[in-house]
Every structure is written in C-alpha cells, then in structure tokens.
C-alpha cells in the first residue's frame, strides 16, 4: 500500500511539472493506475484485518473498483506512452 501511494504522489508531481500535453496525460494515467492499485491493496488489507460480513462487502467494492481503475488507466498509459517520444522530438 505504501508503494502505491508513494508512486501515486511521484507521478502526480511529475504531471504538475510537465509542460507537454501528452506527457501530462501519460503521467496522470500512470498516477491513477497507482491510485487504483492502492484501492485493491486496501480491499485486501480489509479482508485480512476484519472478518465481518459488512467488511466483505466493502472490501469487495474496493477491490472491484480498484481493479477497474487499474485496468482502464493501464490501457490509457500504454496508449499515451506511444506518443510521448514523438511529442518530445517535435517540441525540441
């Protein structure tokens, strides 16, 4: 969980400091991927720590939404990564 939060803040600050638009989108989607992974790990942690029926429901929601967030933003980051080198070359 700590790994996810650290990389989320790392890529979020890189996004704010970037000047090129495609690079900003790439950093934003990568940061959102790590935020989704934090949700997945939080759901798993809830399952391990607490053993109540309500916890199973809440943890399931965190895991499902986190996985959906991870999958969507992984695909977005992969799409934007194709254009980062070309954008840098054009804006030299």
Secondary structure, DSSP 8 states (H G I E B T S, - for coil): -HHHHHHHHHHHHHHHH--SHHHHHHHHHHHHHHHHHHHHHHHHHHHHH--SHHHHHHHHHHHHHHHHHHHHHHHHHHHHHHHHHHHHHHT-
